[in-house]
Amino acid sequence: ATCGHGCKYGECMGPNKCKCFPGFTGKTCNQDLNECGLKPRPCEHRCMNTHGSYKCYCLNGYMLMPDGTCASSRTCAMVNCQYGCEEVKGQVQCLCPSGGLQLGPNGRTCIDIDECSTGKAVCSYNRRCVNTFGSFYCKCQLGYELKFTSSRYSCVDVNECVTNTHRCNLHADCLNTQGSFQCKCKQGYRGSGFDCA
């Protein structure tokens, strides 16, 4: 079986038929499935969608149980956590619904961890890190676009001269370079390539 467009987060099962990994959807399995919008809802109280998955958390005064349900807890109500809490050996701890969040100095609210600046995020060659609340994703560097070539997705140079996205002067030639472009004034003209006289 061959899938001409590839299966980004899944397996090719038949001619252009992808079987997506859990948490992903779409013809080429390239879209994140928002589990929080499914019926029946996967979480009893609140749900946070994440890339390829989701996290459950409870309203204040409730405790997240291992099966994703929320149980009333007087101790949780007293601590006043932003995203619910858990009791470990009689000690009450506030929870954050994602690994990209950490408990703030007050021990009750969750603050974002910038995985891009702390170096926790590793993006492959030609990709840059973009921080989001509670997570991050890898995006192609400027001057590159995501394309499906030779049975995989990779960041390929954008030829600004062909796509006409260059800002070269009318009297200049456009020269494509890796990730960028250059402008050179035509014979008989002088200037930067953006301005030619």
C-alpha positions in Angstrom: 0.0 0.0 0.0 1.3 3.5 -0.8 0.0 6.8 0.5 1.0 9.5 -2.0 0.5 12.3 0.6 2.0 10.2 3.4 0.6 9.6 6.9 2.1 12.1 9.3 1.0 10.6 12.6 -0.3 7.2 11.4 0.3 4.2 9.2 -0.5 3.6 5.5 -3.1 0.7 5.4 -4.3 0.8 1.8 -4.1 2.9 -1.3 -4.1 6.5 0.1 -5.8 5.2 3.3 -4.2 6.2 6.6 -4.9 4.7 10.0 -4.2 7.5 12.5 -2.3 7.0 15.8 -4.6 7.8 18.9 -5.0 11.5 19.3 -4.7 12.4 15.5 -7.2 12.7 12.7 -7.5 13.9 9.0 -6.9 12.2 5.7 -3.1 12.3 6.2 -3.3 12.1 10.1 -1.7 15.5 10.3 -4.4 17.2 12.5 -4.5 17.0 16.3 -7.8 15.4 17.5 -9.5 17.6 20.1 -10.6 14.9 22.5 -12.2 17.5 24.7 -14.9 18.0 22.1 -15.8 14.3 21.9 -19.1 12.8 23.1 -19.1 11.4 25.8 -16.7 13.9 27.2 -13.5 12.3 28.4 -13.2 14.4 31.6 -15.8 14.9 34.3 -15.1 18.5 35.0 -12.5 20.3 32.8 -10.5 19.2 29.9 -7.3 20.6 28.3 -6.5 19.5 24.7 -2.7 18.8 24.1 -0.8 17.8 20.9 -2.0 14.2 20.3 -3.6 13.8 23.7 -5.5 15.6 26.5 -5.4 16.2 30.3 -8.3 16.2 32.8 -8.5 18.5 35.7 -11.0 19.3 38.4 -12.9 22.3 39.7 -11.7 23.7 43.0 -12.7 21.6 45.9 -12.4 18.4 43.9 -9.6 15.9 43.6 -8.5 14.1 40.3 -8.9 10.4 40.7 -6.7 7.9 38.7 -9.7 7.1 36.3 -10.1 10.8 35.4 -13.1 11.4 37.6 -13.3 14.1 40.2 -14.0 13.4 43.9 -15.1 16.0 46.4 -12.4 16.8 48.8 -12.6 19.2 51.7 -8.8 19.4 51.9 -8.7 20.4 48.2 -11.3 23.1 48.8 -9.2 24.6 51.6 -5.9 24.7 49.5 -7.7 26.6 46.6 -5.8 25.1 43.6 -6.2 26.5 40.1 -6.4 23.1 38.4 -7.5 20.6 41.1 -5.3 18.6 43.4 -4.1 15.2 44.7 -3.6 13.8 48.1 -0.3 12.0 48.7 0.2 10.4 52.1 -2.2 13.0 53.7 -0.3 15.9 52.0 -2.4 18.0 49.5 -0.6 19.0 46.4 -1.9 21.2 43.6 -1.7 19.8 40.0 -0.9 21.3 36.6 -2.6 19.7 33.6 0.5 19.6 31.4 4.2 18.9 31.7 4.8 22.3 30.1 3.3 24.0 33.1 4.8 24.3 36.6 3.4 25.3 40.0 4.0 29.0 40.6 5.6 30.4 43.8 2.2 30.3 45.6 2.0 26.5 45.0 -1.6 27.0 43.8 -1.5 28.5 40.3 0.3 27.1 37.2 2.7 29.1 35.1 4.1 28.3 31.7 7.5 26.8 31.1 9.1 28.2 28.0 10.6 25.0 26.6 12.2 27.0 23.7 14.3 29.2 25.9 15.2 26.6 28.6 16.4 24.2 25.9 14.0 21.4 27.0 12.5 21.4 23.5 14.6 19.8 20.7 13.6 20.7 17.2 15.2 18.9 14.3 17.4 20.5 11.6 15.8 23.5 9.8 13.0 23.9 12.4 12.5 26.5 15.1 10.8 26.2 18.4 7.5 28.0 19.1 6.4 28.2 22.7 2.7 27.8 23.6 0.9 27.8 27.0 1.7 24.4 28.5 3.6 23.1 25.5 5.6 23.9 22.3 5.8 22.9 18.7 8.4 22.9 16.0 8.0 25.1 12.9 10.0 25.4 9.7 12.6 28.1 9.8 11.8 31.3 7.9 12.3 30.8 4.2 11.4 27.1 4.4 8.0 25.3 4.2 6.8 21.9 5.3 6.5 19.5 2.3 6.0 15.8 1.8 9.0 14.6 -0.2 10.5 11.1 -0.6 8.0 9.4 1.8 8.5 11.9 4.7 7.7 15.4 5.8 10.7 17.8 5.8 11.3 21.6 5.7 12.2 22.5 2.1 13.6 25.8 0.9 11.0 28.3 -0.5 12.1 29.6 -3.9 11.0 33.2 -3.5 12.0 33.9 -7.1 9.4 31.4 -8.4 6.7 32.1 -5.8 7.1 35.9 -6.5 7.4 36.6 -2.8 10.7 38.5 -3.3 10.9 42.3 -3.1 13.5 42.8 -5.9 13.4 45.9 -8.0 11.7 45.7 -11.5 15.2 46.2 -12.9 16.9 43.5 -10.8 17.3 39.7 -11.1 16.2 37.5 -8.2 18.6 34.8 -7.1 17.3 32.0 -4.8 19.5 31.0 -1.8 18.9 28.4 0.9 16.2 29.9 3.2 16.4 33.3 1.5 17.0 35.2 -1.8 19.3 37.9 -3.3 18.6 40.7 -5.7 21.1 41.9 -8.2 20.6 45.0 -10.5 20.5 44.2 -14.2 23.2 45.3 -16.5 23.1 49.1 -17.0 21.6 49.6 -13.5 23.2 50.2 -10.1 21.9 49.8 -6.6 21.1 47.4 -3.8 18.9 45.2 -5.9 15.9 46.5 -4.0 16.6 49.9 -5.5 18.1 50.1 -9.0 18.8 53.3 -10.9 
